[in-house]
């Protein structure tokens, strides 16, 4: 856990050093960039904000956060199966690393 009380803080600092050492650090990339990319992909894949928030661990606001227990894993899995990162070609990366 970091001094600020977040478990992600030490890893975020490590990831920033990794990017800097690789020579690819810029103002537009950081560990938090993964969250922004995920949100864009969810919107592009027609995943509702409520499901997107649940997948990211965001709490619900208002009275709805007091009732129920959230979404069933099956519902979250269905959304993840629909998630697409258009333009990202991972099989090509995998084939080039053999």
C-alpha positions as CSV (number, residue, x, y, z in Angstrom):
1,X,0.0,0.0,0.0
2,X,1.3,3.5,-0.8
3,X,1.6,6.4,1.6
4,X,-1.6,7.8,0.2
5,X,-3.6,4.6,1.2
6,X,-4.0,3.2,-2.3
7,X,-2.6,-0.1,-3.4
8,X,-2.2,1.1,-6.9
9,X,0.1,4.0,-6.1
10,X,3.4,2.1,-5.8
11,X,2.7,0.1,-9.0
12,X,1.7,3.3,-10.8
13,X,5.1,4.8,-9.9
14,X,6.9,1.7,-11.0
15,X,5.0,1.6,-14.3
16,X,5.9,5.3,-15.0
17,X,9.6,4.5,-14.4
18,X,9.2,1.5,-16.8
19,X,7.8,3.8,-19.5
20,X,10.5,6.4,-18.9
21,X,13.3,3.7,-19.1
22,X,11.8,2.4,-22.3
23,X,11.9,5.9,-23.8
24,X,8.1,6.0,-24.4
25,X,6.9,8.1,-21.5
26,X,4.8,11.1,-22.5
27,X,2.2,13.4,-20.9
28,X,-0.5,11.2,-22.4
29,X,0.4,7.8,-21.1
30,X,0.5,6.5,-17.6
31,X,-0.9,3.4,-15.7
32,X,-4.2,5.2,-15.5
33,X,-4.3,5.3,-19.3
34,X,-5.5,1.6,-19.2
35,X,-8.7,2.8,-17.4
36,X,-9.4,5.5,-20.0
37,X,-8.8,3.0,-22.8
38,X,-11.2,0.5,-21.1
39,X,-13.9,3.2,-20.8
40,X,-13.6,4.1,-24.4
41,X,-13.7,0.4,-25.5
42,X,-16.8,-0.1,-23.3
43,X,-18.6,2.9,-24.9
44,X,-17.6,1.7,-28.4
45,X,-18.9,-1.8,-27.5
46,X,-22.3,-0.5,-26.3
47,X,-21.7,-1.5,-22.7
48,X,-23.8,0.5,-20.4
49,X,-22.3,3.0,-17.9
50,X,-23.7,1.0,-15.0
51,X,-22.0,-2.3,-16.2
52,X,-18.8,-0.4,-17.0
53,X,-18.7,1.1,-13.6
54,X,-19.3,-2.3,-12.0
55,X,-16.5,-3.8,-14.0
56,X,-14.2,-1.0,-12.8
57,X,-15.3,-1.3,-9.2
58,X,-17.0,2.0,-9.0
59,X,-19.8,2.3,-6.5
60,X,-23.4,3.3,-7.4
61,X,-24.7,6.6,-6.3
62,X,-27.9,7.5,-4.6
63,X,-30.4,5.0,-3.1
64,X,-29.5,2.3,-5.6
65,X,-26.2,1.7,-3.8
66,X,-28.0,0.7,-0.6
67,X,-30.1,-2.1,-2.1
68,X,-29.1,-5.4,-3.8
69,X,-25.7,-6.8,-4.3
70,X,-24.8,-5.6,-7.7
71,X,-24.6,-7.6,-10.9
72,X,-24.2,-11.4,-11.2
73,X,-20.9,-12.5,-12.6
74,X,-22.7,-14.0,-15.7
75,X,-24.0,-10.5,-16.6
76,X,-20.5,-9.0,-16.2
77,X,-19.0,-11.8,-18.2
78,X,-21.5,-11.2,-21.0
79,X,-20.3,-7.6,-21.2
80,X,-16.6,-8.6,-21.2
81,X,-17.3,-11.0,-24.1
82,X,-18.7,-8.1,-26.1
83,X,-15.8,-5.8,-25.3
84,X,-13.8,-4.9,-28.4
85,X,-10.7,-2.8,-28.8
86,X,-11.1,-1.8,-32.4
87,X,-7.8,-1.5,-34.2
88,X,-5.8,-3.5,-31.7
89,X,-4.4,-6.6,-33.4
90,X,-2.9,-8.8,-30.7
91,X,-2.6,-12.0,-32.8
92,X,-0.1,-10.1,-35.0
93,X,1.9,-9.1,-32.0
94,X,1.9,-12.7,-30.8
95,X,3.0,-14.0,-34.1
96,X,5.9,-11.5,-34.4
97,X,7.3,-12.6,-31.0
98,X,7.8,-16.2,-31.9
